[in-house]
Amino acid sequence: MMELMQGLPDNVLGIIGSGTITGEDYDTVLIPAMKDKLQRHKKIRMLYQLNKDFMHYALDAYVEDAKVSWHTLSFEKVAVISDVHWINDSVNVFKFIIPVQVKVFSNNEFDKAKAWISE
């Protein structure tokens, strides 16, 4: 499941992922929120947290995630907050070919990630 974070600057899209993340979560939460922010801002920032209740991505979520990656140039910065090692490792490997600033944080560094994405 995906939920929107509240209390962030208007140019920051905050998403919390927990349980099983599905393609429907992308279609009903992430993509509409991203489009809404991009109507008001040329570039946006994303704070994406997989909390401790995160279990896994459903297969259709991977397809939707690939669609979101086509909008990479719409992002200025991306902060990924996770304690899932394979996700953190994947982000750290691929961040060198992503043309935006990407940083990985653990869940106990949430405040640090929030400060970084907001500066």
N, C-alpha and C positions, 0 to 999 in steps of 0.2 A: 504494500500500500504506500502511496505517496501523499504527503500533505504539504501545504504551503506554510512556510515560516512567517510569522508576523514580526513587526517591529524593526524591520531592516530599512535602509535607505531605499528610495523609490527605484534606483537603477540596479538594485540587487535582487535577484530572484533566489529565494531560499526554499529548498526542498528537503523534507525529511522522509527517508525511506525506512520502512519497517516491514516485518513479516515477509510475505511474498510480493515482489514488485512485478506487475503484469503490463502487457501492452496497453490495456485499458487505462492504467494509471498514467501512462504517457499521453494518451488521447484525451483524457478528461481533466488532468491536473497540469502536468508539465508543459505540454505544447500550447494549450490555451494561455497559460500564465506567461510563457515566453513571448508569444505573439503580442499579448497585451503590453508587456514592458517594451517591446521593440517598436510599438506605435508611438511611444513617448520618448524613447531614447535611441540614439543611433547605435550605441553599443551598450551591452548590459554585462553585469557580473553575476556569477552563480555561486551560491553557497549550498553544496550538496552533501547532506549528512546521511549516512547509513547508521542508524542508532543500534543499540545493543540488541534490539528485538529483530533486526534484519535476519531473514533466513536465506533467501535466494531470489534470483531473477527467473521468472517463467520464460520459456522459449520465445514467446511473442514479444517480450520486453527487449530482447536483444535486437530484434528487427526494428522496433521503434527507436531504440537507442542509436542505431545506425542512421536513421533519418535525422535525428537531432544533431548528429555529428556533421551533417551537411551545413549546419548553421554556425560552425565554429568561428567564422569571421565576424559573427554578430556579438561575440563575447570579447570582453576586455581582460577579464580575470576569471579563473575558476578555482574555488577551494573545495577539495574533497575531504570530508571528515569520515573516517572509518577505522574500525579495528579489525577489519577483514583483510588478512594479509594478501590474499591473491588479488584483491581489488587494488589495494595500495601499491603492490608491486607492479601491476599492469599499468596503473596511472603513471607511476614513476618511470617505467620503460618508455611509454608512448608520449610523455609530455615534451620530449625533445623534438618531436615532429609536429606538435600542435602549435600553431602560430599565435598563441596567447599565453599569458602567464598562468601556470597551473602549479598549485601547491597542495601537498597531502598533509593532513593533520590527523591525530588520533582523537577519539571522542573526548578524552579528558583535556584536549586543547581547543575545545569549542570556542571559548572566548578569544583566544589568540587568532583562530581562523576568522572569526567575525570581525575582529579589529583589522586584520590584513585585507579582507575583501572590501572593507568600508573605507580604507585610506586612499 
